[in-house]
Amino acid sequence: MELNDAVKRLSALAQDSRLQVFTLLVKAGPEGIAAGDIARAVGIPATTLSAHLLVLSNAGLVRARRSGRSLFYSVHYAAMRELLEYLTEDCCGGHPDMCAPPSAGEGSCKPTRGGLHETLAHTHRGR
């Protein structure tokens, strides 16, 4: 990864709403989330969300796909991995195990209390 690409991706994540959207999409997995559901879950207007998704998309961190009349957004996981690898390359004075995330080696994502599906269900109940 080139320095300019890393800066572009980090800059895209360096805003609270965009980081919140990105985190939500990471939790959603490869199937992604419809734009309207993202807006409700994060609590921002659709037009504002559209601008944030454009920044994340231009940085190569998210992808959009159309299904019927809805747009679904998902994380571009290869780009996320590239950024993480760039940030941890040659890290920790020759002790890369110090940079490994706590879940590394477990092979799967761990669900959290109040996870994504509970969050989305709550936004639908609140209508």
C-alpha angles and dihedrals in degrees: 000000000000122000091243091056092050091049091049092051095044091047090053090054094044095090123080099232094044092048089049091051092046092049090049090051092048089054091048094060129214095321090067130198133276114256093242091054091050091052092050094045094049094036100232131127117265093245092053090046090051091056092048092048089051091055091048091046094048088052088054094243100115137034131204129215129182121230111180106308095339131089115218120200126203137171119266092231096190090057091047091051091048090054093048091048091049091051095048099038110126091357134162100023095289096321103105091168087074089063097048115113114248092250095050111128095019090100098218143057116262117227116235131215109269090020130182098282091051090048093050092045089052092052090051092049090051094062 
